[in-house]
Amino acid sequence: MKLCVILFLAFLLASCNTDKKFDESLWKQQANDGFIAHRNSMISDLITNYRIKGISYLELIKLLGKQDGSSTENENEIYYDIKVEYGFLDIDPVFAKTLNIKFDKDSIVTDFKIVEWKK
């Protein structure tokens, strides 16, 4: 009986994995609609299985679409929203997770990182 319960719990936990394969069209569609709910579940596959470092700005835009914003501190850095949460009746975000991407002077990706902040 204990073994059945343990196996059931293990199965339940394994099925809770929400990671999805990166879907280029879904990623871009979400940016156009302002709805980014699935990006958080695709980000792991994107940064693990897709080459980002070393590609050009144009290749990046082809893969991910137009960026959601650019850095106010570094003109060679853009970002894509991955997850944004708002407080109850609040128009300002209380949590944000972004994919920040840096370029060199020739518009080649030199680095990227996931940045999270909480209010």
Number of C-alpha atoms within 10 A of each C-alpha: 6 7 8 9 10 11 12 12 12 11 11 11 10 10 9 8 9 10 14 15 12 19 17 14 12 15 22 20 15 14 20 13 8 11 15 19 13 18 24 17 17 20 21 15 14 18 16 9 11 11 10 20 16 15 14 17 18 13 14 19 12 12 16 19 18 16 17 15 13 16 13 9 7 10 10 17 19 20 21 22 21 24 18 19 14 13 11 7 6 9 9 11 13 14 14 16 18 22 19 19 23 21 21 14 7 9 14 19 21 15 14 17 12 15 13 13 11 10 9
